[in-house]
Amino acid sequence: METRGNFSVSEINQENIIKGASEEGIPSLLVISTCNRTELYGFAQHPFQLIKFLCEHTHGTIEEFEKVAYVHKNSKAVAHMFKMGTGLDSQILGDFEIIGQVKNGFRLSKKFQMINPFMERLVNAVIQASKRIKNETEISSGATSVSFASVQYIFKNVEDISNKNILLFGTGKIGRNTCENLIKHTDNSHITLINRTKTKAEEIAGKFNLIVKDYANIQAEITQTDVLVVATGAQNPTISKNLIYSKKPLLILDLSVPRNVSEDVKELDNVTLINLDQLSQMTDETLAKRRSQVPKAEAIIDEIIAEFNAWLETRKFAPTIKALKTKLTLMRDKEINQYRKKNGDVDFNDAAIISDKIISKITSQIAFHLREEQHSADSDLALIQKIFQLQNS
């Protein structure tokens, strides 16, 4: 939790990373930062170029990065994005919330024109894989998101939850989802929401029929509460033992990254502190069922990666096919003009239409050959370029 917190990227810093990369000539960059991961996908001469941007805009250091991080290149990076984007690399297997984060990161990079054709095709392929896995397997069956795991923990450890006082501090997504799940699965009418910005709290409270209190009253509210759910976006702890005066049992769920609850609350005998890592370790029959679906999901990923690689191969020889088409068209125009000079009665447009079809068939046949014979594509490309003296445009 502490390490991930150091490398957590706020939305503003996400923009700053992308802008900085653009200014330094990085052609494409995708930044993903969630409660469980921070990842950069991009093009660079060396990974350090991207690592530098990450460390400059977070609390993480190069030294810490080298100890805990992973770097994937080329096909391994592509494979990792598929595994990540389809929920196979999530702390809770099959958690499809991550694909939403991928889409958000993509939209942000697109906004700053930092998505090249390769990255656009790759992200779309990952989204396609995510949809198919969700529809064709049962890897997302059952409710085992972190927010539901929070509710499960509360049910197992707090008696008579419907009559307990619950306080939600902050409006983070996981906290809101936890609150929604509590409302769905209990008849509790004692749920209070506090946020530093009260108008935002009132907006969310309206959706869930919650009580809203001022941030200034948080200490008094904690004294009355039985379960405190913390989900703020603060970069430093907002809850410490100095705010807790009640002696009755208090369960605190810290659903924030970085941590928003100070470790010193554990010094209080009546307080139980649970964080995201502990919730993510909760396993049950649902997760066992999900694991059985992994081979099906991997087969779908392999199929879509194969399609992506085929597209990639096509892109490799597309410039040569284009250059060949241009060369054949020039040869065609020259021959038609020479024929007209001698005969004078040929219709240039008719001749061009017919010959265009022939040129298209020739180049299509060559492209088909290159796609089918990928093992010899490089040498075949070189031969075509040599025979027709082509310069790719």
Helices and strands as residue ranges (DSSP letters): H 2-6, H 11-23, E 29-33, E 38-42, H 47-56, H 62-68, H 74-85, H 97-111, H 117-136, H 146-157, G 161-163, E 166-169, H 173-185, E 191-194, H 198-208, E 211-212, G 215-217, H 218-224, E 227-230, G 241-243, E 250-254, G 263-267, E 271-275, H 276-280, H 285-292, H 294-343, H 348-372, G 374-376, H 377-387
